[in-house]
Amino acid sequence: MTETSKSPQRSIASIAAIVAIATLISKVAGLVRQVAIAAAFGTGPAFDAYNYSYVIPSFFLILLGGINGPFHSAIVSVLAKRPREEAAPLVETITTLVGGILIVFTIAMMVFAEPLLHLVAPGLFITLEQAKSPENFQIILQTKAIAIEQLRIMAPMTLFAGLIGIGFGSLNAADLYWLPSVSPLLSSLTVILGIGGLAIALGSKIIDPQYVHLGGMVLAYGSLAGAVLQWLVQVPAQWKANMGTLRLRFNFRRPGVKEVMDVLGPATFSSGMMQINVYVALAFASYIPYAASALGYSTLLVQTPLGILSNMILVPLMPIFSKLTDPQDWPELKGRIRQGMMLTAVTMLPLGALMMALAYPIVQVIYQRGAFGSDASDIVAKVLIAYSLGMFVYLGRDVLVRVFYALGDGDTPFRISMVNIGINALMCFVFVRFLNFGAPGLVLATVSVNIFPRSHYFGY
């Protein structure tokens, strides 16, 4: 093997190591955050409400601000092909355009918080007769009131999500991988500090029902503070790398802007359709006691290893996919795709099987303390088993989607995602209402939906 052929592999390995270490730190912080939430609030109204109110802000944070999200992918795919001197004006123009749009979305979320929550969690708006008991109805009313206020507090995360996503893409295009991968820990740290402060102030009274509302507000403000800090820490790094400042630019006809938007628009809608599947699941979950909390706790346990391994695979491969889009480079591109899928299979299949086998002890060791009892462990472990079953499918889908983004084709994933919304709703009904699988059925529905597009991607 020649030296030339070796160097790209060393480069990928080096990037993967940086991303893995940084992501591991972030994921461990996220796990600690979730343990703190479990000990303080269990599966009660504060965290149940947070899962419903956070779904829309997190939609934007994951969709726009996440590593490997559409903003990140669009920025990397375009900047990787253009001269470095064009980067700063282009990034500043995109930031101005996207920031203006997201400010409008932020204001709308604050004004229409209650009807938006009604769409996400219709089960919180049922009548006393539908609740079947006055006790259940009071819990539902309390959860709804907390969730509405939390949503208004966290609405500005929409704007910061877009700024974070653009910054991630810009820094990766400048071959800077550490900060984007490690900065999500700030969101966890602010929530942990908030819960710690609440625990110091209240002591053992932190689990007292009269402080449930206060606990819900701590979760909301902590999440918002984390998003703000995550954006602030990347601004100096962007300036230093000549990847844009806070300057506003309104020349939306600048070369490269249309190219970014051509990828960004369909990619955002495509990824958005995937998040709408989460909405569908939560809508069904709002009728199942403690289902939203169980989904939240189990998701974190899956996303910790999945996030680390997906970033190790996708972050190094995305710039390579983008540089192999010329038809004469397609044989090498196909090889890289096979490489990504093989890495996915080798890592996800044994990991998923292991987590299914050890689901109950994993949940008990990590979460069962304080307000989180054995009943909560039983609920969360069942959902974790269902999530673990689909780990290979989740990451395999993401590898294939990134190939389309690199080729400048966001339409194909979007069309498939549109079809999947209807399939997901149908499967949720089948697994939850017809087969009565409860909260695990919601996860199985998502897994079955994610299997569907894979055959279409391979046949493209």
Order of alpha helices (4+ residues) and beta strands (2+ residues): alpha-alpha-alpha-alpha-alpha-alpha-alpha-alpha-alpha-alpha-alpha-alpha-alpha-alpha-alpha-alpha-alpha-alpha-alpha-alpha
